């Protein structure tokens, strides 16, 4: 085993995927990968598109800096290293400062986008963007033209920063397409949350590499089983209908089935009946809670003059989940 950082492991996995003939539209990642310049350089070298989240203190230029290279006709002091950036371009700016003070962002009216529908209602974000360049870890020193996207939640005020190596209006890319990739990571995060909270992915106490792998495989197989059962027996994907099965409900039902094995039929039927009543109760409660949350969010959006169904949408319109 050779130690590797997470971004290095990610690049190896991308190489394996490409070797297996897998093609993706674009890669997305959280701040840990977005702050790693070597990881972004690796994606550029492979010709892969990406839209990654970056921290507020990430550095970019809004105007392309000049890279000075050694001229064979001029005699230059040996102490100077080439290629190098022009002196006034040495330090790029923090993205949070650019958004606050740069006229390119301050004078730009934000665009409101309906990002997605959740159990709690519609999410609307204000979007501003601008072309930018980042510093590389290669001899190029400056990357190709990128896109800096600033998204602010209109209700919570939460701000996210995204960096893409594709520019709207080129090669079939649009701002809506970039946002679809940028905000598409929530499904992965939800998958990890379910595995940790419901199936015990983070409840392991072992030190051996094989033990960790064994625990990971069992957890993933359990999650796949629960997902297939949920997909097969869930009558509706609308939580307000009271017929949506959650991962927790499937996991509890599986636990009851295992616990009842070996019990007399009468005791087993009683356990099944009690669990069915409990599941029906929580399904009704979840439905009422979802309706209440959606009504509250709809009223809050209406107070600031936003109708989420009449503004731009990142993804094609679909029934609320």
Order of alpha helices (4+ residues) and beta strands (2+ residues): alpha-beta-alpha-alpha-beta-beta-beta-beta-beta-alpha-alpha-beta-beta-beta-beta-alpha-alpha-alpha-alpha-alpha-beta
